[in-house]
Amino acid sequence: QKSLDWQIDSGAWERGALMDFSDTTGIEVQFQNVRGFAAYVTTRARNLPARGPVAVIAPQEVMYGVLRMFQEWVEAMQPPWDLHVARTATEAEEWLARFNP
């Protein structure tokens, strides 16, 4: 939540972002925590400008699955996020490049 708050407070919220979870190991995630964070994001984003595009690199199976769940929730927000969960940096960078021709 601190990272999200920083993005909002610093003005980074409206810019594109690339998040890399490639080196994440030993993650223990509970469904309700992911859902709770998605709810927090939804609440914080209600009165903000549209979110810039976000690409996430998640090559590990569990992290990829958790982030895909999160993606489904934030894409249902109004306005929806442009969020892409990728397995590789190349895929994520190519997706982000679409927003900066």
C-alpha positions in Angstrom: 0.0 0.0 0.0 2.9 2.4 0.7 4.1 2.1 -2.9 0.6 2.9 -4.2 0.3 5.9 -1.9 3.7 7.1 -3.1 2.6 6.8 -6.7 -0.5 8.9 -6.0 1.2 11.5 -3.9 4.2 12.0 -6.3 2.1 12.2 -9.5 3.5 8.9 -10.8 0.0 7.5 -10.9 -0.8 8.9 -14.3 2.4 7.6 -15.9 3.2 4.2 -17.2 5.0 1.7 -15.0 7.0 -1.5 -15.3 7.0 -3.8 -12.3 9.4 -6.7 -12.2 8.7 -9.7 -9.9 11.2 -11.9 -11.6 13.4 -12.3 -8.5 10.5 -12.8 -6.1 10.8 -16.1 -4.2 9.1 -17.8 -1.4 5.9 -15.8 -1.7 3.0 -16.8 0.5 -0.1 -15.1 -0.7 -3.6 -15.5 0.6 -6.6 -14.9 -1.6 -8.2 -12.5 0.8 -5.0 -10.3 0.9 -5.0 -9.9 -2.9 -8.7 -9.2 -2.9 -8.2 -6.7 0.0 -5.5 -4.9 -1.8 -7.6 -4.7 -5.0 -10.4 -3.1 -2.8 -7.9 -0.6 -1.4 -6.8 0.3 -4.9 -10.4 0.7 -6.0 -11.2 3.0 -3.1 -8.1 5.1 -3.5 -8.5 5.4 -7.3 -12.1 6.7 -7.3 -11.3 10.4 -7.3 -8.0 10.2 -9.2 -7.2 10.8 -12.9 -6.9 7.7 -15.0 -4.1 5.3 -14.1 -1.2 5.1 -16.5 -0.6 1.7 -18.1 1.1 -0.9 -15.9 3.1 -3.9 -17.2 4.1 -6.6 -14.6 6.8 -9.2 -15.2 5.9 -12.5 -13.4 7.6 -15.6 -14.8 6.8 -17.8 -11.8 3.5 -19.8 -11.9 2.2 -18.7 -8.5 3.1 -15.0 -8.9 1.7 -15.0 -12.4 -1.6 -16.5 -11.2 -2.0 -14.1 -8.3 -1.3 -11.1 -10.5 -3.8 -12.3 -13.1 -6.4 -12.4 -10.4 -5.5 -8.9 -9.4 -5.7 -7.9 -13.1 -9.2 -9.1 -13.3 -10.3 -7.1 -10.3 -8.6 -3.8 -11.4 -9.9 -4.1 -14.9 -13.4 -4.1 -13.5 -12.7 -0.7 -11.9 -14.2 2.5 -13.4 -12.2 3.8 -15.1 -10.5 0.4 -15.8 -6.7 0.1 -15.6 -4.5 -0.9 -18.5 -2.7 -3.7 -16.8 -0.8 -6.5 -18.5 0.8 -9.4 -16.7 3.7 -10.8 -18.7 6.1 -13.8 -18.4 9.1 -11.9 -19.8 10.6 -8.4 -19.8 10.4 -8.4 -23.6 6.7 -9.1 -23.6 6.1 -6.4 -20.9 8.2 -3.8 -22.7 6.5 -4.5 -26.1 3.1 -4.1 -24.5 4.0 -0.8 -22.8 5.5 0.6 -26.0 2.0 0.7 -27.5 1.2 3.6 -25.2 4.3 5.6 -26.3 4.4 5.6 -30.1 
